[in-house]
């Protein structure tokens, strides 16, 4: 899940006006788009896969005579052979790289795996550099046409023409970034403790002790906030160091900041960091309030017992497998291949890295692999569905995706999130009595993905645009500020720690445990824009199931090597990048939940679908747009008034007795959910997908960017341990009630610095 920089192995709802709630049924797909396997996948079992540190001398042999033949047009065939040999070698090295990385995820505590991965990473960087240098030599030679015929992207061709070999400084920065990324895994899996009455407790032990009556509620909240503060300190220090390394790297390539570098060089996006400012504002205006609204419903109606159901890997596989035929019989092939060849690991194991991902192992294998650090409950089913959306598309992917590592994450996330949406139709059979709760949970996730995708992205853009004089306090304060703007600040534990005086009440910590922030910088926005596209798919499924399924399969068949604009244009769907419609999406979700709103009161929405692809050129449309803008302004004014009322309410709360969980948690308690602990009480599933980080097109493989990068799939919210009825705590005074000897943390070897 780590992403390297500028190298070949870089890790790399819809338009409807009135619908009823989506009830699970036995919908099946009649006929339509077929998926066809386009590459040969290995017959070996995963245990038979081998990897090692690449032998760079093999590349030296391939390019040894290049300088002597490159300007001889009679040697064009030899130049072509050299290009193909370089690409084949790079593809084989990509397999070593991905396997090395995969094993570090399967066992984070294995130092041998870490050291081997570091060696592969360093040599892979050198190999990429040499291959790009060789291509630059060819591009500027008399035989340039031989290479130009294999590069069908103008930007990439220009990149080859302009390529300058890596400096020693850049190589060291890349190496340092890899080391820091691996250090994050160690810190993430470290054991943190808090000392209460002379006893050191882990986070889980604190909850157990409180539940057993061994500690009181004040001790309980103190212990949780103490551990959160320790984590904030160690993660914060690591992050500031990473920001510095990445800033230096970006500036070495002539970029003002790392965000600009990441958007263009790592992800090859069709937009810049600030091109989506209007998009993010739409998220704040409509989906921030919607998130809190749905969470309130969730808090009242969710059956938390659903998260206590023990779910095994076999249960997950059976649940997903048993419904594939209702969607596409072709998908059986990919699922069977994955299971039959052990190309899946969804076991519960403390040694595993946090999150989930799907990656491709290239070279002689051409095999996708699906990984999840499972939690043992129903959320593992959702994770498997999400990841199999990636796995299935990659399995049926074409040569561009396999040989040239071409994947655009904005597009790829539609395949995973879209499959999750489709599987909602079968929740009744899959989850039984918990079906309605899981539907509510999924709807909350959908909204959360859009909100957090935009918020985390804006947070990281701010960080990389202001790298000087960063402090942990500034990071915490900025995260609080943005959470207020997006309306989700009350969904975090540290918000309540602040109310009770254990941390500053203008800071939030939860940014510090998100793997993306450390290992896949500036990735998060892809979850938001792809989920917005899935909201466009939702209407098609509701209006006509078979048509919606066929649209989804067309998106899968068209692959993940094209940008989101092209992907949506090919199937005739609205593009939320060009035409974000969060007011409409919010209305659609309201309708699904049976909530009335005033959307469309002053507009004719019956022909929305017919007009969505036409330009608004007539005067009537212009007047409607003006009316909408006026309504938005009114809504913003109302929101401001609501915010003022909320602030007043917060002040009142600080002056009266309040049961911490009975009152405040009724509104929301994500737990340290946003940090996401593997198998913990509450977590966010970090979904990772194999992605490319470049704009490479067919036949141009200067980078084998088969990335594994994370996604904020779902906030898994489990029932909090509530304060006992007889326990009353005064907001803001809890800290003052703690004995003096308990104000110090247990700064032993378990504080994450080991």
N, C-alpha and C positions, 0 to 999 in steps of 0.2 A: 504494500500500500504506500510505500515511499515513492516520492517523485523526484527524479533527478532533473538537472537543468541542462538544456541544449545538448542532448546526447541521444544516441540511438535507442537506448533502453530506458528512456525517460518513462516514468510511469505515466508513461504517457497519460371541458365541461361545456360548455357548449351552448349552441343557440337553440333554446326552446323557451316558450313563454309560460307553459303550465304543464307540470307533470306530477304524477303521484310518486310517493316514495318507492324506491327501487326494492321490490320484494323478490327474494330468491325464488327461482323457478327452475324448471328443467329445460331451459333453453338449450338447444343444440344448433350447431352450424350446419346448414344444409349443403351448400356447395360454393365454389368460388375459387379464390386464389390458392394455388398450391405452392408449397415450399420444396425446393429441390436442392439436394446436397451438391455443392460445386467443387469441393476439394476432397482429397483422400485423407482420412483421419487414421491414425495408427491403430493397430489391433493389440498393441501392448497394454498390459495392466499398468496402472500408475506406479506400482512398486517396482516395475521394470525400467522406469525412466531413470536415466543417469545424467549427471551434470558435473562439470569441472571448471576450473579456471581456464579460460580460452588461451590458446597458444598464438600469441600475436605474431610470431615468426611466420606462421602460415600466410597471413595477410602480406607480410613483407615479400614473401616469395611470389605472390600473385601480382604485385605491382612493381616487382623488381625491374622489369624491362620497359615499363610504361613510358618513361621519359625518352627512350630511344625510338619508340614507334609512334608516339602520339601525333607528330606532325607529318607523318608519312601516310598520305591518303591511300596508298596501295596496301597499307596494313590495317585498314578499317575493320576487317573481320577480327583481327587479333585484338584491336581496341575493344570491340564489342564483347569478345570472349572475356576480356579482363573485367569489364563492367559487370557482366553476369556473374563471374566468379566472386567479385567483391560482394555483390548482393547476396549470393548464396551463403558466403561465409558469415556475413552480418546476420542473416536469418538464423544460422546455426548458433551464433553467439547469443542471439536474443533468447533462445531456449535455455541456455545456461543461466542467463541473467534472471529470467522469470522463475525458473526452478530454484535458483539461489534465494530469491526474494520470497518465494512461496514457503520454503522451509523455515525461513526466519519468522514467518507468520504462524506456522504450525507449532513452533517451539521457540517462543521469545527468550526463554532462559538458556538456550543452547549457545554458548559462546563460540563453539566451533562453526556453527551455521553462520553466525554473525561475521566472523572473521573471513570465512570463505566468500560470503556475499560482498564484503568490502573489497576483497581482492578482485572479484569479478567486475564489480562496479568501476573500480579504478582502471582496469584494463579495457573494459568496454568503452570508457570515455576516450581513451587513447586510440582505440580502433575506429571509433566514429570520426575522430578528428582526422585520422589518416585517410579514411575513405572520402570524407568531404574534400580534403586537400587534393586527392587524386581526381575527383570529379571536377574540381575547379581547374585543374591542369588540363583535363580533356575539354572542358567547356571553352577554354581560351585557345585551343589548338586548331589545327587544320582539320581535325576529325570531330569537331564540335557537334556536327549534325548527328553523329552516331549516338551521342548521349541525348541531344535535344529531342530526338524521336522517342525517347523513353520517358521524357518529362513533359507531361501535358498541362502543367500549371505554370503560368507566367511568373507568379510570385516566387514559386520554388526555384524556377530557373534563374531568376535574378539573385536569389539567395546563394545559389551555387556559384554564380559569376562573382559575387561580392565576398565569397567566403575567405576568412582570414583564420589561419591556424590558431588553436587555443594557446594562450600564453601559460607560462608556468603558474602564474598567479591564479588564472581562471581554473586550471586543473586542481589547484589546492583548495579553492573555494568550493568546487563541486565535491571534492573529497570530504571537506569539512561538513557540508550540508548532509551528506549521507550519514556521517557519524552522528550528527545531532538528531537526525530522523530516527536512527536506531535507538538513541538514548531516550527518545520520547516513549518508545515501547517499554523500556525498562522502568521508567518513572511511572508509566501508566499501570503496570502490573505490580509495582512495589506495594508493600503493606504499610499503611499509615495508622498510627495509633494516637489515642488521646488518654491522658491519665486522669482518672476520676477517683478520688479518695484513695490514692496510692496504687490503683490498679490500671494497667494499660489495656485499653479496649480498641479493637478494630471497629470499622464502621458497622459491620454486621453484628459484632458482639455488643455494641452499644444498643442496637435495636433489640437484641435478644435479652439483654440485661434489663432494659426498661420494661419489656413485655413480661418478664418474670418478676418484676417488682423489686429488683436489686438496686436500681437507681431511680431517682424521681425524674419528673418531667424537665426540670431545670437542668439537671445533669445531662439528660438526653439531648436537649437542644444545644447545650454547651459543647458536648462531645462532637456532635455532627458539625457544628460551625468551626470547632477547633481543627478538625481534620480537613475541612474545606479550606481553611486558611493556610494550613501547611501545604496542601496541594497547590493552592494559588501561588504560593511563594516559589516552590521548586519549578512548577510549569512556567511561571512568569519569567523567571530568570533564563530558562532554556529558550523561550520564545523570543525574548529580546535579542539573544545571541543569534538565533536563526534569522531574524529580521535584518540584523547587521550584515550577516554573510550574504543574504540574498540581495540586499541593497547594493553591496559592492559588486556582485556578479552582474546585476542588471545595468549598473552604471558603466561597467567595463564593456558592455555591448552598445553603449550610447543611449540607453533609455533613462528618462528622468527618474523613474521609480520601478520597483519590481512588479507592481500591479499591471502597468502597461506592458512590461516584458512578458509576464505570465499570460495575459490575454492574447497577445499576438504570437509569441514564440512557443509557449508551452501548449496552449489550447487551440491556436489557430482560429480564434473566434471571428465572426463576421461583424463584430461590434467592439467598441472600445469601452473601458470602464465607465465612462460618463455618458455613453450613448443611451444607457438604460435608466438615466435619472428619472425620466417621466414614468417609466415602467415601475420603478421602485416607489414612486410617490403614489401610484395607483394601488400598490400593495398596502401601503400605509393607510390610505383613505378608506379602502373597502375590506381588505382581508385581515388587517389588524383587529378591527372591531368584530369581524366575523369569527376570528379565532377565539376571542374571549367569550363570545355569545355561544359558540358550540361547546366550549369547555364548560360553561355553566350548565348546559344541558347534560353533558357528559358526567359532570359531578353528581347531578341529581339522579340520572337514569342508568348509569353504568353499573353492571353487575361485576364487581371486582373479583368475584370468585372465579371468573373466567381465567384469570392469570394464575390461579392456584392449580389449575388442571395440569397434571404432568404429561408432557408431550415428548415422545422419544424421536430420534431421527427416523426410525421406521414409520412412525405415525405421520411425520411430515411427508415423507416420500409417498406413502399410500394416499394421503389426502390430495396431493397435487396430481399424482399419476391417474387416480380414478376419475378425474374430470377432464383429462386432456382430449378424449374423443369427442366431447361436447363442443370443443373449440376448434380443433384441427387434428385429424388423424396423423398428419405429417409430423406433428410435434412429438409423437410417440418415439420416432426414430432418434431424435436428439436426446430424449429422456432415457431411453433404453441404453443408448451408447454411454451416457454419463454414469449411470448406475452400474452397468455391466463391467465397465473398465475402472471402477473405483475412482472416477475423476470428480469426486465430491467428498468433502469433509464437513459435516455439520454436527459433529460431536460436541458435547460439553467438556471443556478441558481448560483448566486454569492456565496452562502453559501457552495457550493460543493468543495471538494478537487480537485486540478488540475489533469488532465490526464484521463485515461480510463483503466479499468481492467475487467477481468472476474475471478470470484472466485467460489469455491464450498462450499456449506453449508451442512455439513455432518450430522451425527447422524440420527434423525428421518426424516429429510427432503430429503437428497440426491438431492439437487437442485442447479444447477449453477445460478449465478447472473451476469448480464452484466451492467456495470457502465460506463458512459462517462460524463465528464464535457463539455457539448456541446458548440460550438461556433456559431451555427446558420447558417452555410454555407455548401457548398458542402463537405468540409472536414469531416463533421459529417457522411456522407455516407461512406467514406473510412474507418473511424474509426469503424463504425458498422460492415462493412464487415470483417475487421481485427478481431474484438472482437468476432464476430459470428463464425469465424474459430476456436477460442478457445472453445466457448460455445458448438458448435456442437460436437467437439471431446470429450469434457468432458461429454456431455449428453449421448453419445454412449460408453463412457469409461467403462471398466470392474471393477470388484471388487477391484483389486489392486489399481486402481486410486481413487476409492471412499472410500473404507474401510481403506486402508493403506496409502492414501495420497501420492502415488508414481507418481511424475511428473518430467520429466527432461526438463528444459526450452529450451536447445538447440534444442531439438526435437519438443517441443510444438510450438515454434515460426514458424516452417515450416508450421504447419497447418493454422496459421493465415495469414502469408505473402503469402503462396501459394494460399489461397482463394482470396486474393486481386489480385494476378496475373491473376487468372482465370476470375475474374469479369471485367478485362480490355476488354475482348471480347464483353462486352455488354455496353460499355461506350456510344456508339452512341445513343442507346435507352434511357440510363439513363440520359445523360447530354446534348443531343441535340447539339445545336450550339457550346457548350463549350467542346464537346467530345475531340477534338484534344488537346486543352489546358490541359484538365485533364489527358490525356494520357502522355503528356510531363511532367506534374507535378508528375505523378506516377513514371515515369522513373527516374526523378530526385530524388524522394524519395528512390527508390531502391538503387541507388548508394550512396546516403547520409547515408542510414542505414548501409551499409557495412563500409563506412569511419568512421562515428561517433562511431559506435560500437567498432571499434578497437582503435580509438583515446581516447575516454573517458575511456576505460579500461586501456590503457597504462598510462593515467594521474593518475588514482586511484592507480595503482600498484606503481607508483613513490611516491605518497603521503604516502601510507602505508609502503613502504620500507624506507622512510625518515621522520618519524613522529616527530623527535626531531627538535626543533627550527623552526617549521613551522610558517610562517607569511603570511598574506594576499597578500603582495607584491610578495613573492616567489611563491605562488599559481598562481597568475595572470601571472607572468613571465613564469612559466613552461607551462601554458596553451597556451601562445603565442608561445613558442618554439615548442610545439607539433603541434599546428595548422599550423605553417610554414612547418613542416615536412610532414604533411598530405595534405598540399596545400589548406586549407580552411579558412585561417585567414582573407581573404578579404570578407568573407561572414558574418561577425559579425559587429554589430553596434560599439562596442568599438574599433574596428580597425580604424574606421573613427573618433571617438572621439579622438583617439591618434594622427591622422594626423592633426587634428585641434587644438591640444594643450590642450585639456580639461583633458586628462589623460596621463600617461606616454606611449610613443609610443612603448614600448616593453612589454606591458601588455594587456591581454584580460580578460574580466569579465564574459563571458557567462557561464562558468562552474558553477557559483554560484546559478543559478536558476533551475538546472536540478534535479527534485525530486529523481531520481535514486542515484545520488551522495550522497545524505543525507540519503535516506531511503532504498535503495537497492544496497549497495556498491558492486562493482565488478560484476554487472549483465550485463553491456552493451555488453560485447563480444558476448553474446548469440544472440543478434540481428544481428551481423555481420556474424557469422558462419552459422546461420539459413538462412539468406538472400543469402549467397553464395550457400547454398544447393538449394534454390529456383531458383537460376540462372541455376542450372542443370535441374530443372523441366521445365524451360521455353522452352528449345529445344524440349522436348517431346511434349509439347502442340503445338508447331509450326509445327513439323514434322508430327504428327498424333494426332488430337484433342482427339479422344476417348481413345487412349492409354495414353495420358497425364493425362486425367481426371481419368482414372482407377488407374494410379500410385498414384495420389493425394489421392484418396479414400482408397487405400491400406495403405498409410501412416497414414491416419486418423484411419482406422480400427485397425492397429497395435498398436495404442495408444501412449501416451506420457510418459509411464513409462520405456522406454528403452533409452539408450544413442543414440546419433546421428549416431555413427558408425554402430550400429546394425540396426537402423531404415533404413539407406540408403542401407546397405548390403541386407536387406530382400527384397527390391524392385529392387536391381541391379543398383543403382545410384552411381555415383562417389562421393567420400567423400572429400570435400574441406579441411578438417583437415589434411588428409593424402596426398592429391594431389591438393593443391590450384592452380587454373588456372586463375589468374586474367587477364593475357594477353588475354586469350580466352574469358572470360566474357566481357572484355572491347570491344573486337572485335564484339561479338554478339550484344552488345548494339549499337555500331556504325552502324551495319547493320540495326538494327531496326529503327534508325534515318536517314538512308540513307547516312551515312558518310563513305567514303572510307578510308581504312588504309592499312598498308603493312603486316598485320598479315598473316602468312602462306606462304609468298613469297618463303621461302627456305625450306618448309616442305610440305609433302604430307598429306593434311588434309581430303581427301575424306574418309579415313577409320578410322577417329578418334573414331567414336562410336564403331566400331568393336574392336578396340584395347584398349579402355579405361580401361578395366578390366584386361588386360594382363600385365605382368611384362616386363619392357624394358630390355631384356636380350641380344639382338643381337647388333653387332657392329654398324649397321646403325643407330639404335635408339640412341646409345651413341654419335655418331657424330652429329646427329640432336640436341641432348641436348646441346652439346658444342656450336653449331652454335647459338642456342637460347640464351645461356649465353653471347656469344659475342655481340649479338644484344642488350641484356639487358644492358650490360656495355656501349654500344654506346648510348643507350637511356638515361642512367643515366648521361653520360657526356653532352648530349644535354640538359637534364633537368637542370644540374648545370649551363650551359651557359645561359639558359633561366632565371634561378633564378638571375644570376648576372645582366642580362638585366632588370629584374623587379626591382631590387634594384636601378639601375641607373634611371629607369623611376620614381621610388618613390621620389628620390632626386630632379629630375627635377620638379615633381609636386609640391613639397614644395616651389619652387622658382617662381611659376607663378600663376596668378589668375585662379581660378577654381570654377565652379558652383558645389557645394557639391553633389547634387543629379544628375544633368544633366550629369556630367562626371563620377564621381566615382560610383554612384549607378547604372549606366548603366551596370557596371560590376557585382555588387551584392549588395544587401541590405537585409539581413535577418531580420532586425529589431532586437529588443531584442527577436528575435524569439526563440533562443535557451533557453531562460528563460521559455517561454511558459506560457502565461497568459490565464486564462479561459475566452474565449470570447473576447480576446484582439485583437488589430490591426494585430499583427503577432504572431504566436506561433508555438511551436512544439507540436504535439499531443503526449502525453505520454501515451502509451498503456500499460496496466498492465494485467498480466495474472495470473491465479491461478497456482502456481507452488509449487513443493516440493523442499526442500533444503537438502535433505539427499539422501543417496544411498540405502534407504530401498527397500527391495524386498517383494515379496509375503509373507504374514503371519507374517511380522515382523514390528510391528508398535510402536516402542518406541517413534516415533515422528509422530504426525498427521500434516504433513507439507503441509497444503493447503495454499500456499502462494499467496499473491497478490503483484506482482512486476511489475515495469514500463518498457516501451520500447520506443525508440526514433523513433516512426513510421515515421512521415513525417514533414519536415519543411514546414509549411504552409506560403507561401510567398505572401503577399498582396501588392498592389501598394503603394510605399512610398509617403508621402506628399512631393512633389518636391519643390525646391526653385523656387521662381518666377523669370521669365526671367531677370527682371531688377536688381536682387540681385546678387552681385558678392562677394564672400568671398575668402580671401587669406588663403590658407592652412597654419596652424601653427600660424596664427595671430589672430584668432577669440577670443581667451581668452583675449588677450591684449586689445581688443576693448570693453570688457564688463565694464560697470560702476562698481566702487569699491563696492558699496553696494550690488551688485548682485553676488559677489563672495562667499557669505555665504549662506548655505542652511537653509531651514526652519526646524530646529531640534526640532519640537514639538512632541506631542504625536503620530503623524502619521508616525514617522520615523521607525516604525517597532519594537520598543522596548516595546510596550505596553504589 
